[in-house]
Amino acid sequence: MWSGALSSSKLIFFSKLYQRNFCSEVFVSRLSYYTTEDELKNTFLRFGKIKEVRLARDEKTQRLKGFGFVRFESDTAAEKAVKGMDKRIIQGRLIFVEMAKSKPE
């Protein structure tokens, strides 16, 4: 018969199993090489307050790589941005927007 008590290993398993992975950052790909951080920020502002916008650049040439990240203050805003902006045309280019994945540890 089950006593209702959980061992610490079972508790850790269940907490990881039911833990939701919250993310407030989106990855934006296929951007124009002429996109500025201000333009990207203004495009995504309608979904919520933005903490940071980063465009990827080549280390040697400092030229844009055509992708970037937008970090919102809330995960809800990030989810709205993915739904509202994925597969939209911006500056003549079809862009893709998805939740950013964390770097492997």
N, CA, C and O atoms as a MOPAC input file, in Angstrom:
PM7 MOZYME 1SCF
protein

 N      0.83800 1    -1.18400 1     0.00000 1
 C      0.00000 1     0.00000 1     0.00000 1
 C      0.87800 1     1.24000 1     0.00000 1
 O      1.92100 1     1.27100 1     0.65300 1
 N      0.45100 1     2.26700 1    -0.73800 1
 C      1.23700 1     3.49300 1    -0.86800 1
 C      1.04300 1     4.36100 1     0.36000 1
 O     -0.08800 1     4.60800 1     0.78000 1
 N      2.14600 1     4.82600 1     0.93700 1
 C      2.06800 1     5.61700 1     2.16700 1
 C      1.87500 1     7.10000 1     1.90000 1
 O      1.56000 1     7.85400 1     2.82100 1
 N      2.05600 1     7.53000 1     0.66100 1
 C      1.90500 1     8.95100 1     0.35300 1
 C      3.20200 1     9.72300 1     0.47000 1
 O      3.26000 1    10.88200 1     0.06000 1
 N      4.23100 1     9.12700 1     1.01000 1
 C      5.52200 1     9.80700 1     1.13900 1
 C      6.36300 1     9.52400 1    -0.10200 1
 O      6.34700 1     8.41700 1    -0.63800 1
 N      7.08900 1    10.53300 1    -0.54500 1
 C      7.96700 1    10.38100 1    -1.69800 1
 C      9.41300 1    10.45400 1    -1.25400 1
 O      9.77300 1    11.29000 1    -0.42500 1
 N     10.23000 1     9.59100 1    -1.79600 1
 C     11.66300 1     9.69400 1    -1.51200 1
 C     12.20600 1    10.90700 1    -2.25000 1
 O     11.57500 1    11.40000 1    -3.18500 1
 N     13.36300 1    11.38800 1    -1.83800 1
 C     13.92700 1    12.58200 1    -2.46800 1
 C     14.21700 1    12.35000 1    -3.94900 1
 O     14.05000 1    13.26600 1    -4.75300 1
 N     14.64700 1    11.14600 1    -4.32700 1
 C     14.92700 1    10.88200 1    -5.74600 1
 C     13.64500 1    10.90900 1    -6.57700 1
 O     13.65300 1    11.39400 1    -7.70900 1
 N     12.54000 1    10.39200 1    -6.02300 1
 C     11.26800 1    10.43500 1    -6.74600 1
 C     10.75000 1    11.86500 1    -6.83700 1
 O     10.16700 1    12.25100 1    -7.85100 1
 N     10.95500 1    12.64000 1    -5.80400 1
 C     10.51200 1    14.02500 1    -5.80000 1
 C     11.25100 1    14.82300 1    -6.86500 1
 O     10.64100 1    15.62600 1    -7.57100 1
 N     12.55600 1    14.60900 1    -6.98800 1
 C     13.34300 1    15.29500 1    -8.01400 1
 C     12.85300 1    14.89500 1    -9.40100 1
 O     12.71000 1    15.74500 1   -10.28000 1
 N     12.59500 1    13.60700 1    -9.59800 1
 C     12.10200 1    13.13100 1   -10.88800 1
 C     10.78900 1    13.81900 1   -11.25000 1
 O     10.63500 1    14.31900 1   -12.36400 1
 N      9.85200 1    13.84500 1   -10.32200 1
 C      8.55800 1    14.45600 1   -10.60200 1
 C      8.66600 1    15.95800 1   -10.82100 1
 O      7.96200 1    16.50500 1   -11.67000 1
 N      9.52600 1    16.63000 1   -10.07900 1
 C      9.65600 1    18.07500 1   -10.27600 1
 C     10.24600 1    18.37600 1   -11.64600 1
 O      9.85500 1    19.35800 1   -12.27800 1
 N     11.18200 1    17.55200 1   -12.11900 1
 C     11.74400 1    17.75600 1   -13.45600 1
 C     10.73400 1    17.37900 1   -14.53200 1
 O     10.67000 1    18.02300 1   -15.57900 1
 N      9.96100 1    16.35600 1   -14.28200 1
 C      8.97500 1    15.90100 1   -15.24800 1
 C      7.91300 1    16.96400 1   -15.49400 1
 O      7.48800 1    17.16500 1   -16.63200 1
 N      7.48900 1    17.63500 1   -14.45600 1
 C      6.41800 1    18.61600 1   -14.57600 1
 C      6.90200 1    20.05400 1   -14.64100 1
 O      6.09400 1    20.98200 1   -14.67700 1
 N      8.19300 1    20.24300 1   -14.65400 1
 C      8.72800 1    21.59800 1   -14.70800 1
 C      8.55800 1    22.14600 1   -16.11900 1
 O      8.96300 1    21.49800 1   -17.08500 1
 N      7.97400 1    23.31100 1   -16.24800 1
 C      7.79800 1    23.93400 1   -17.55200 1
 C      9.03200 1    24.75400 1   -17.86700 1
 O      9.57000 1    25.44000 1   -16.99800 1
 N      9.47500 1    24.68400 1   -19.09800 1
 C     10.65500 1    25.42200 1   -19.50800 1
 C     10.22100 1    26.80100 1   -20.01000 1
 O      9.77800 1    26.93500 1   -21.15000 1
 N     10.34700 1    27.81000 1   -19.17100 1
 C      9.96200 1    29.16200 1   -19.53300 1
 C     11.10100 1    29.83000 1   -20.28500 1
 O     12.26800 1    29.68000 1   -19.92300 1
 N     10.76300 1    30.55700 1   -21.31700 1
 C     11.76700 1    31.25400 1   -22.10100 1
 C     11.16600 1    32.56700 1   -22.57200 1
 O     10.06400 1    32.59500 1   -23.11900 1
 N     11.88700 1    33.64100 1   -22.35900 1
 C     11.38400 1    34.94300 1   -22.77700 1
 C     12.15600 1    35.48400 1   -23.97700 1
 O     12.05100 1    36.66700 1   -24.30300 1
 N     12.93100 1    34.61900 1   -24.63400 1
 C     13.74500 1    35.05300 1   -25.76500 1
 C     13.35000 1    34.29600 1   -27.02800 1
 O     13.11400 1    33.08800 1   -27.00200 1
 N     13.28200 1    35.04300 1   -28.14600 1
 C     12.98500 1    34.41800 1   -29.42800 1
 C     14.18400 1    34.53800 1   -30.36000 1
 O     14.97100 1    35.48200 1   -30.27900 1
 N     14.29600 1    33.55800 1   -31.24100 1
 C     15.33500 1    33.51400 1   -32.26500 1
 C     14.68200 1    33.90500 1   -33.58200 1
 O     13.66700 1    33.32700 1   -33.96800 1
 N     15.25900 1    34.88400 1   -34.27400 1
 C     14.71000 1    35.37400 1   -35.53700 1
 C     15.73100 1    35.09700 1   -36.63700 1
 O     16.86300 1    35.57800 1   -36.56800 1
 N     15.34100 1    34.33000 1   -37.64300 1
 C     16.28000 1    33.99300 1   -38.72000 1
 C     15.79200 1    34.52000 1   -40.06500 1
 O     14.63000 1    34.89400 1   -40.22600 1
 N     16.72200 1    34.53900 1   -41.03300 1
 C     16.49500 1    35.00800 1   -42.40300 1
 C     16.24500 1    36.50600 1   -42.46900 1
 O     15.51700 1    36.98100 1   -43.34100 1
 N     16.84400 1    37.24800 1   -41.55200 1
 C     16.71900 1    38.70400 1   -41.57100 1
 C     17.54200 1    39.29600 1   -42.71000 1
 O     18.53100 1    38.71000 1   -43.14900 1
 N     17.12000 1    40.45600 1   -43.17500 1
 C     17.91000 1    41.20400 1   -44.15100 1
 C     19.24300 1    41.58100 1   -43.50800 1
 O     19.31600 1    41.83600 1   -42.30600 1
 N     20.28400 1    41.61200 1   -44.31600 1
 C     21.60300 1    41.99800 1   -43.80200 1
 C     21.67300 1    43.49300 1   -43.49000 1
 O     22.67700 1    43.97100 1   -42.96100 1
 N     20.62200 1    44.22000 1   -43.81200 1
 C     20.57000 1    45.65500 1   -43.53900 1
 C     19.67800 1    45.99000 1   -42.34400 1
 O     19.51100 1    47.16200 1   -42.01000 1
 N     19.11300 1    44.99000 1   -41.71000 1
 C     18.25800 1    45.20200 1   -40.53800 1
 C     19.07600 1    45.79900 1   -39.40100 1
 O     20.20300 1    45.37500 1   -39.14400 1
 N     18.49700 1    46.78700 1   -38.72100 1
 C     19.15800 1    47.36000 1   -37.54300 1
 C     18.47100 1    46.84400 1   -36.27900 1
 O     17.35200 1    46.33300 1   -36.32900 1
 N     19.15700 1    46.98800 1   -35.15500 1
 C     18.56900 1    46.57400 1   -33.88000 1
 C     17.31800 1    47.38500 1   -33.57700 1
 O     16.34300 1    46.84500 1   -33.05600 1
 N     17.33400 1    48.68000 1   -33.89900 1
 C     16.15100 1    49.51700 1   -33.66200 1
 C     14.96300 1    49.05800 1   -34.50800 1
 O     13.83300 1    49.02400 1   -34.02100 1
 N     15.21100 1    48.70700 1   -35.76800 1
 C     14.12600 1    48.22400 1   -36.63200 1
 C     13.53900 1    46.92200 1   -36.09700 1
 O     12.32300 1    46.73700 1   -36.08400 1
 N     14.41300 1    46.02900 1   -35.65900 1
 C     13.94100 1    44.75400 1   -35.11800 1
 C     13.13900 1    44.98600 1   -33.83900 1
 O     12.09000 1    44.37400 1   -33.63300 1
 N     13.63700 1    45.86600 1   -32.99100 1
 C     12.92900 1    46.18100 1   -31.74300 1
 C     11.54900 1    46.76100 1   -32.04400 1
 O     10.55500 1    46.33500 1   -31.45500 1
 N     11.48500 1    47.72900 1   -32.95500 1
 C     10.20400 1    48.35200 1   -33.29600 1
 C      9.22400 1    47.35600 1   -33.90800 1
 O      8.01400 1    47.48200 1   -33.71500 1
 N      9.72900 1    46.37700 1   -34.63900 1
 C      8.87800 1    45.35300 1   -35.24400 1
 C      8.23100 1    44.46800 1   -34.18100 1
 O      7.08600 1    44.04300 1   -34.33600 1
 N      8.96400 1    44.19200 1   -33.10200 1
 C      8.48700 1    43.25100 1   -32.08000 1
 C      7.86400 1    43.92500 1   -30.85600 1
 O      7.32500 1    43.23200 1   -29.99300 1
 N      7.92100 1    45.24000 1   -30.75700 1
 C      7.39900 1    45.95900 1   -29.58000 1
 C      5.92100 1    45.71100 1   -29.31900 1
 O      5.48800 1    45.74700 1   -28.16700 1
 N      5.15000 1    45.46500 1   -30.34700 1
 C      3.69600 1    45.30300 1   -30.16200 1
 C      3.32900 1    44.06600 1   -29.33400 1
 O      2.19300 1    43.93500 1   -28.87700 1
 N      4.29600 1    43.15900 1   -29.14300 1
 C      4.01900 1    41.92600 1   -28.40100 1
 C      4.33800 1    42.03600 1   -26.91500 1
 O      3.94000 1    41.17400 1   -26.13100 1
 N      5.05500 1    43.08900 1   -26.51900 1
 C      5.37900 1    43.27800 1   -25.11200 1
 C      6.67500 1    44.05100 1   -24.93500 1
 O      7.37100 1    44.36900 1   -25.89900 1
 N      6.97800 1    44.34400 1   -23.68000 1
 C      8.19600 1    45.09700 1   -23.37200 1
 C      9.43000 1    44.25500 1   -23.68400 1
 O      9.47800 1    43.05800 1   -23.39800 1
 N     10.41900 1    44.91000 1   -24.27500 1
 C     11.63600 1    44.22800 1   -24.70600 1
 C     12.79400 1    44.62100 1   -23.80500 1
 O     13.02000 1    45.80000 1   -23.53000 1
 N     13.52400 1    43.60800 1   -23.35400 1
 C     14.72100 1    43.84400 1   -22.53500 1
 C     15.95700 1    44.06700 1   -23.39200 1
 O     16.79500 1    44.91400 1   -23.08100 1
 N     16.06600 1    43.29300 1   -24.48400 1
 C     17.30000 1    43.32000 1   -25.26800 1
 C     17.05700 1    42.81500 1   -26.68600 1
 O     16.23900 1    41.92400 1   -26.91100 1
 N     17.78100 1    43.39700 1   -27.63200 1
 C     17.79500 1    42.93600 1   -29.01800 1
 C     19.25400 1    42.75400 1   -29.41500 1
 O     20.07800 1    43.64600 1   -29.21300 1
 N     19.56900 1    41.58300 1   -29.98700 1
 C     20.94700 1    41.31600 1   -30.42900 1
 C     20.92400 1    40.78100 1   -31.85300 1
 O     20.17000 1    39.86200 1   -32.17200 1
 N     21.75300 1    41.36300 1   -32.69700 1
 C     21.94000 1    40.85400 1   -34.05100 1
 C     23.30600 1    40.19300 1   -34.12300 1
 O     24.29800 1    40.75100 1   -33.65200 1
 N     23.36000 1    39.00400 1   -34.71200 1
 C     24.62400 1    38.27300 1   -34.82000 1
 C     25.49500 1    38.90500 1   -35.90100 1
 O     25.02200 1    39.25300 1   -36.98200 1
 N     26.78600 1    39.04400 1   -35.57700 1
 C     27.74700 1    39.62900 1   -36.51600 1
 C     28.95000 1    38.71600 1   -36.67000 1
 O     29.31200 1    37.98200 1   -35.74900 1
 N     29.55800 1    38.76800 1   -37.83100 1
 C     30.80600 1    38.06200 1   -38.07200 1
 C     31.89000 1    38.72500 1   -37.22300 1
 O     32.00800 1    39.95000 1   -37.21200 1
 N     32.67100 1    37.92800 1   -36.52400 1
 C     33.68900 1    38.47400 1   -35.62100 1
 C     34.74100 1    39.30500 1   -36.34500 1
 O     35.18300 1    40.32800 1   -35.82300 1
 N     35.14600 1    38.88500 1   -37.53100 1
 C     36.20200 1    39.60100 1   -38.25800 1
 C     35.68600 1    40.82500 1   -38.99900 1
 O     36.25000 1    41.91400 1   -38.88700 1
 N     34.61100 1    40.64100 1   -39.75600 1
 C     34.13200 1    41.72000 1   -40.62500 1
 C     33.07400 1    42.60900 1   -39.97500 1
 O     32.82500 1    43.71900 1   -40.44400 1
 N     32.45600 1    42.13300 1   -38.90700 1
 C     31.35100 1    42.81800 1   -38.23000 1
 C     30.09700 1    42.93300 1   -39.09800 1
 O     29.18100 1    43.69000 1   -38.77700 1
 N     30.06300 1    42.18500 1   -40.18900 1
 C     28.85900 1    42.16600 1   -41.02700 1
 C     27.79700 1    41.29700 1   -40.36400 1
 O     28.10200 1    40.32200 1   -39.67600 1
 N     26.54400 1    41.67700 1   -40.59000 1
 C     25.43400 1    40.92100 1   -40.01700 1
 C     25.34500 1    39.53500 1   -40.64200 1
 O     25.63900 1    39.34800 1   -41.82300 1
 N     24.93300 1    38.56500 1   -39.82400 1
 C     24.80200 1    37.18200 1   -40.28600 1
 C     23.38000 1    36.83100 1   -40.72100 1
 O     23.15200 1    35.74100 1   -41.24700 1
 N     22.42300 1    37.73300 1   -40.51200 1
 C     21.05500 1    37.46800 1   -40.94800 1
 C     20.16600 1    36.82000 1   -39.90500 1
 O     19.08500 1    36.32900 1   -40.22900 1
 N     20.61200 1    36.81400 1   -38.65200 1
 C     19.75000 1    36.31300 1   -37.57900 1
 C     20.02600 1    37.09300 1   -36.30700 1
 O     21.04500 1    37.77100 1   -36.17800 1
 N     19.08900 1    36.98100 1   -35.36600 1
 C     19.23700 1    37.70700 1   -34.11300 1
 C     18.29500 1    37.17100 1   -33.04800 1
 O     17.59000 1    36.18200 1   -33.24500 1
 N     18.30900 1    37.85600 1   -31.91900 1
 C     17.51700 1    37.45100 1   -30.76300 1
 C     16.78600 1    38.65900 1   -30.20200 1
 O     17.31100 1    39.77200 1   -30.19100 1
 N     15.56700 1    38.42200 1   -29.73600 1
 C     14.78800 1    39.44800 1   -29.04000 1
 C     14.40500 1    38.86100 1   -27.69200 1
 O     13.75100 1    37.82000 1   -27.62800 1
 N     14.81200 1    39.52700 1   -26.61100 1
 C     14.46700 1    39.07200 1   -25.26000 1
 C     13.38400 1    39.99000 1   -24.70000 1
 O     13.55900 1    41.20400 1   -24.59900 1
 N     12.26900 1    39.37700 1   -24.34400 1
 C     11.13500 1    40.10000 1   -23.77400 1
 C     11.19100 1    40.04900 1   -22.25100 1
 O     11.95200 1    39.27200 1   -21.67400 1
 N     10.38300 1    40.88000 1   -21.61000 1
 C     10.29200 1    40.85400 1   -20.15000 1
 C      9.47200 1    39.67100 1   -19.66200 1
 O      9.57400 1    39.29100 1   -18.49600 1
 N      8.65900 1    39.08200 1   -20.53700 1
 C      7.84000 1    37.94200 1   -20.11000 1
 C      7.84300 1    36.84400 1   -21.16800 1
 O      8.01900 1    37.10500 1   -22.35800 1
 N      7.64600 1    35.62200 1   -20.71000 1
 C      7.56600 1    34.49700 1   -21.64100 1
 C      6.28200 1    34.55700 1   -22.46600 1
 O      6.24100 1    34.06000 1   -23.59100 1
 N      5.24200 1    35.16000 1   -21.91300 1
 C      3.98200 1    35.30500 1   -22.64400 1
 C      4.17100 1    36.18100 1   -23.87600 1
 O      3.65200 1    35.87200 1   -24.94900 1
 N      4.91400 1    37.27200 1   -23.72100 1
 C      5.18700 1    38.15800 1   -24.85300 1
 C      5.98600 1    37.42700 1   -25.92800 1
 O      5.73300 1    37.59700 1   -27.12000 1
 N      6.94800 1    36.61800 1   -25.50400 1
 C      7.75600 1    35.85400 1   -26.46300 1
 C      6.88100 1    34.87100 1   -27.23900 1
 O      7.03300 1    34.72400 1   -28.45100 1
 N      5.97200 1    34.20300 1   -26.54400 1
 C      5.07000 1    33.25800 1   -27.21000 1
 C      4.17700 1    33.97400 1   -28.22200 1
 O      3.93200 1    33.45900 1   -29.31300 1
 N      3.69300 1    35.15900 1   -27.86000 1
 C      2.86500 1    35.95200 1   -28.78100 1
 C      3.66900 1    36.36700 1   -30.01000 1
 O      3.15100 1    36.37100 1   -31.12600 1
 N      4.93700 1    36.71700 1   -29.79800 1
 C      5.79700 1    37.12600 1   -30.91200 1
 C      6.01800 1    35.98000 1   -31.89200 1
 O      6.01100 1    36.18900 1   -33.10500 1
 N      6.21200 1    34.78000 1   -31.37400 1
 C      6.39200 1    33.61700 1   -32.25200 1
 C      5.13000 1    33.40200 1   -33.08300 1
 O      5.20300 1    33.21600 1   -34.29800 1
 N      3.98400 1    33.42900 1   -32.42700 1
 C      2.71700 1    33.20700 1   -33.13900 1
 C      2.42400 1    34.32300 1   -34.14200 1
 O      1.88800 1    34.07200 1   -35.22200 1
 N      2.77800 1    35.55000 1   -33.77600 1
 C      2.44200 1    36.69200 1   -34.62100 1
 C      3.43300 1    37.01300 1   -35.72200 1
 O      3.06900 1    37.66500 1   -36.70100 1
 N      4.68700 1    36.56900 1   -35.58700 1
 C      5.71500 1    36.97900 1   -36.54700 1
 C      6.33500 1    35.84500 1   -37.36100 1
 O      6.98200 1    36.11100 1   -38.37400 1
 N      6.15800 1    34.60600 1   -36.95300 1
 C      6.76200 1    33.50300 1   -37.70500 1
 C      6.18600 1    33.45600 1   -39.11800 1
 O      4.97200 1    33.53300 1   -39.30800 1
 N      7.06100 1    33.32800 1   -40.09100 1
 C      6.70600 1    33.23700 1   -41.51200 1
 C      6.03700 1    34.50900 1   -42.02800 1
 O      5.11100 1    34.44900 1   -42.83800 1
 N      6.50900 1    35.64400 1   -41.55800 1
 C      6.05000 1    36.94600 1   -42.05200 1
 C      7.12800 1    37.53100 1   -42.95900 1
 O      8.29700 1    37.15600 1   -42.87000 1
 N      6.73200 1    38.43500 1   -43.81500 1
 C      7.70500 1    39.09000 1   -44.68600 1
 C      8.07600 1    40.43400 1   -44.07100 1
 O      7.22000 1    41.29000 1   -43.85000 1
 N      9.36000 1    40.60000 1   -43.80100 1
 C      9.90700 1    41.83100 1   -43.23500 1
 C     11.04400 1    42.28400 1   -44.14800 1
 O     11.96000 1    41.51400 1   -44.43600 1
 N     10.98100 1    43.51500 1   -44.59400 1
 C     11.98600 1    44.08000 1   -45.50300 1
 C     12.20300 1    43.17300 1   -46.72000 1
 O     13.33200 1    42.96700 1   -47.16600 1
 N     11.10200 1    42.63900 1   -47.24200 1
 C     11.16200 1    41.81800 1   -48.43800 1
 C     11.65300 1    40.39200 1   -48.23100 1
 O     11.88400 1    39.66800 1   -49.20000 1
 N     11.81300 1    39.98600 1   -46.98100 1
 C     12.32100 1    38.63200 1   -46.70100 1
 C     11.35700 1    37.87800 1   -45.79600 1
 O     10.80600 1    38.44200 1   -44.85100 1
 N     11.16000 1    36.60400 1   -46.09500 1
 C     10.36100 1    35.72600 1   -45.24700 1
 C     11.21000 1    35.36900 1   -44.03100 1
 O     12.26400 1    34.74800 1   -44.16900 1
 N     10.75500 1    35.75900 1   -42.84300 1
 C     11.53000 1    35.46800 1   -41.63200 1
 C     10.89700 1    34.31100 1   -40.87100 1
 O      9.71700 1    34.00100 1   -41.03600 1
 N     11.70700 1    33.69100 1   -40.04200 1
 C     11.23500 1    32.62700 1   -39.16100 1
 C     11.51300 1    33.03600 1   -37.72600 1
 O     12.59400 1    33.53500 1   -37.41100 1
 N     10.53200 1    32.82500 1   -36.85800 1
 C     10.65700 1    33.18900 1   -35.44700 1
 C     10.30100 1    31.96800 1   -34.61500 1
 O      9.25600 1    31.35100 1   -34.81900 1
 N     11.17200 1    31.62500 1   -33.67700 1
 C     10.92200 1    30.49300 1   -32.78500 1
 C     11.49100 1    30.80800 1   -31.41000 1
 O     12.29600 1    31.72600 1   -31.25300 1
 N     11.06900 1    30.04400 1   -30.43000 1
 C     11.61100 1    30.22600 1   -29.08700 1
 C     13.10000 1    29.90600 1   -29.12400 1
 O     13.51300 1    28.90800 1   -29.71500 1
 N     13.89800 1    30.75100 1   -28.49300 1
 C     15.34300 1    30.52100 1   -28.45500 1
 C     15.63600 1    29.30500 1   -27.58800 1
 O     14.97200 1    29.06600 1   -26.57900 1
 N     16.62000 1    28.56100 1   -27.99200 1
 C     17.04300 1    27.39200 1   -27.21600 1
 C     18.25000 1    27.78400 1   -26.37800 1
 O     19.09500 1    28.56100 1   -26.82200 1
 N     18.32800 1    27.24800 1   -25.17500 1
 C     19.46500 1    27.57500 1   -24.31700 1
 C     20.71000 1    26.86700 1   -24.82800 1
 O     20.63500 1    25.81100 1   -25.45500 1
 N     21.85200 1    27.47200 1   -24.54700 1
 C     23.12600 1    26.87700 1   -24.94900 1
 C     23.37100 1    25.61700 1   -24.14000 1
 O     23.05400 1    25.57400 1   -22.95200 1
 N     23.93400 1    24.58700 1   -24.76800 1
 C     24.24400 1    23.36600 1   -24.00900 1
 C     25.29100 1    23.65200 1   -22.94200 1
 O     26.22200 1    24.43100 1   -23.14700 1
 N     25.11300 1    23.00000 1   -21.79800 1
 C     26.04300 1    23.24600 1   -20.68800 1
 C     27.24200 1    22.35300 1   -20.76000 1
 O     28.12200 1    22.43000 1   -19.90300 1

